[in-house]
Every structure is written in structure tokens, then in C-alpha cells.
């Protein structure tokens, strides 16, 4: 069975290089910890708009305005 990793991040400009590092790192973690085959390891990065991501009962946009811009 092939490992499947889903990474969700807010859509705020992660570069292709950063995404490649996330994919490489997640793959290597499964190799190191579980002995999984990197060739059959699938990593998917989903980028979510901050208005579609909530925290503390608020969208990330509202949360940041309320708590981080004091």
C-alpha cells in the first residue's frame, strides 16, 4: 500500500521551491520512520484561501485582524 500525505497550507505565496522541500521532507520522514518506499509515496499540497480557513470561530482573515493587529 502506498503512503499518502496531504499537506494543507494557507494560500499565501509558498514558492515552488518551498513546496518541493515540503514534498521531499514528508517523503523522507516516511522513509526514515516507517521504512516506506519513496518511489510509491504520494504527497499532495492543498492551498486554501484564508477566507476558507477558520480558527477560533473566525476566518483566518478575521482572526488575524482581531488578534494579531493590536
N, C-alpha and C positions, 0 to 999 in steps of 0.2 A: 504494500500500500504506500502510495506516495504522500509525503508530508505536504500540507497546505497551510501557508501562513498568510493571514490577512492583516495588513497594517493600515490603520485609518489615521489620517492626519488632516488638520485643517488646511484648506486651500489658500495658502498664503505665500506661495512662491518658492517652495522647495525646488532646488535646481535638479536637473537631470543627474548631475554628479552626486548630489546628496541622496537621491532616490537609489542610484546604483549602489551606494555604500550601505543603505538600509537593506537592500536585497542581498548583497554579499554578506553582511553581518548576520542577518537572520538565517541564511543558509548555513553559514559556518557554525552558528550556535547549535543548530540541529545536528550537524556533523559531530561537533565536539561533545555534546551532552548525550545524544541518543544514538550516535553512530549511523545516522541516516546518510543515504547516498545523495550527494549534492546534485547529481545529474537529474534525479527524479523529484527534487524538492521544488515546489511551486511557491512563489511569493508574489502576492498581489498588493499593490498600494492603491488605496482609495483616498482621493482628496475630496473633502467635504467642505462646502461653503460654510463660513462661520455663522450665517443665519440659519443653517440647517443642523447646527450642533448646539446642544444645550448643556448647561452646567448650573447647578444651584437653582433650577427652575427658570432660568433665563437663557436666551440665546447667548452665544459667546460674545456677540457684538454688544448686547445689553449688559452682560456680566462685566465685560471689560470697562465699559463706560461707567458703570456703577461702582465697581470695586477697585479698579486699577488706575483710574484717572482722578484720584482725590488729590 
